[in-house]
């Protein structure tokens, strides 16, 4: 039997969505800051390489160095701004959880869930239990009737009551396997508690 779609605690999903959104924004700001710093370090390396190149070649590469210095200056400003943005983001996009609010919301959801999901299922079980009680009472009446009829037959076989064994046999499930198959037993309850279909039910254990 397919499981029904159950009610969910939407407040938890809302909080999780909010947390995920805040984390994404923080991560984006951190990445921008990291990328800006990496670009700054790259420009600094280019400046050092150009400086060494001019010295080693004995050439005046002041114009190129000035260009790289301007580039470093711009990237330093950008890196500082990105770092500041990331720091603000870490504070602004912090998500705090109000435990009392969650507890209150969950208790409200719990009452609704119990009324809409749990109680209807319990009522089904209660009705089945009533049917089971009637069926078992009828079964016991049938077996008791058999025993009375058997006693009559046995008394005809031995009017003096000398029969000390059961020559005519009994009816109903006798073995543990038969009882598990037809009746509600400890094994039946164990299977149900563990989410397994019990013996005697289609798809159940054999």
N, C-alpha and C positions, 0 to 999 in steps of 0.2 A: 504494500500500500504506500502510495506516495505521501511524503510528509507535507503537511500544510505549511504555507508561508506564514511565519510567526511575526508578531509585533516586534519591533526593534526599539531600543532606547535611543531615540533620535538626538537627544542632547549630547550623548557621547560622540555621535558622528559629527555634530556641529563643532564641538570642541576640537576634534581631530582634524577637521577641515581647516579650522582657524589656525591651528598649530602648524599644519603643513604649509599653509599659505605664508605664514610669518617666517617659517624656516626657509622657504624658497626665496623670499625677499632678502633675508639676511645673507643667504648663500650668494645671491647675485651681487650684492654690494661687496662682499668679501672677495669675490672673484674679480670684480672691477679694480678693487684696491691692489690685489695681487698682480694683476696684469699691468697696471700702471707702474708699479714698483719694478717689475721685470723689464719693462720698456726703458725705464730710467737707468737701470743697471746696464742695459745693452748700449745706451747712448754714452754712458760713462766709459765703457770699455772701448767704444769706437773712438772716443776722444783720446784715451791713453794710447791706443794703437796708432792714431794719426800723429800724436806728439812724438812717439818713438820713431816713427817712419821719417819725420822731418829731421830729427836729430841725426839719425843714422845716415840719411842721404845728404845731410848738409844743406838742406833746402829750407827756404822760408815758406812755411805753409800756414802762416798766421790767419789768412782769410778763411781757410777751411776749418782751422781750430776755432775761430770766432763763430762760425756757423754752428759747429758742434756744441760750443759753449752756450749759445742761445737756445739750441735744442734741449740741452740739459736743463737750462733754467726753466723752460716751459714745462718740461716733463717733471721737474721737481715740484712745481706748483700743482700740476695735475695729480701727482702721486700723493701730495699732502692733502689735497681736497678729497681724493678718493678714500684715503685713510680716515679722514674726518667723517666722511659719509658712512663708512663701515662702522665706525665707533658709535655714531648716532643710531644707526640701524640696529646694532646689538642691543641698545637700550630700548629703542622705540618698538621694535618687533619682538620683545619678550612677551611670552604668553604665560599668564598666571592663572591657576585654577582655584576657583572658590569652592573649597571642599563642602561647605555648608549648602551652597547652592546646588551642587551635584547631588548631595544626599537628599535634599528636599525634592529635587526633580525626579530622582530615581524612586523615591517612596511614592510619589504621585503616579509614576509610570507603573510601579509594582502593583498598586491597587487596581489600576485599569487592566493590566496584564492578567492578574489573577481572575478578575471578573470575566474577561473576554476569552482567555486562553485556557486557564487551569480548570475553573469550575465546570465549563461544558464537558471537558474530558472526564472529570470526576463523575459527572452525572451519567455519562455513558457507561462508565465502569459500574456505578451503583445499579443501573438498570440491568446490566449483564449479571451482576451479582444476584439480583432478585430472581432473574430467569434461571440462573444456576441453582439457586436454592430450591425453586419449584421442581426443576429437572431432577435434582439429586433426591428430593423427597419422593418423587415418583419412582425413581430407580430403586430406592430402598424399599418402597412398598412392593415393587415387583419381585425383588430378591427375597423379601420376607415371605411373600405369598408362596414362592417356590419352596422355601424351606418348610413351610407348613404342609404343602402337598407332598414333599419328600418324606416328611415324618409319617404321613398317613400311609404312603406306599411301603415304607420300611416296617411299619407296624403290621402290615399284612404279610410281609415276608417272614417276620419273626414276632408273632403275637406276644411272646414272653419277654420281649425287649432284650434279646441276647446279642443284637447287632452292636459291635463295639468299634466298627470302622465305618467308612463312608462309601458304601458300594455304589450308590447312585450319583455321587459327585455333586459339585456345586456349580453355580452359574455366575457369570460376570468375570471381570478381570482377576486373575489369580497371581500372575508373576509381576515383578516390579516394572518390567517393560510395558506390560498390558495396562497396569495402573497409571503409569506416566502417560500412556497414549490416550486413555479415556477420561481420567480423573484429574482433579487439581491436587498436585502433590508438592512436596518441598522442591523437587526438581523443576516443576512448572514455575513456581515463584522465583527460583534462582535464575532461570532462563529469562523471565520477564524483567527482573531487576538488572540483568546484564545486557538488556536490549536484544535478546535472541528470541526467535519464535520457538515456542515449546513443542515438544513431541505431541503429535496428534493434530497439529495445525498445519495447513498447507505451507510448505516451505520450512517447516520446523525440523528440529533434530530428530533423528531416527533412533 
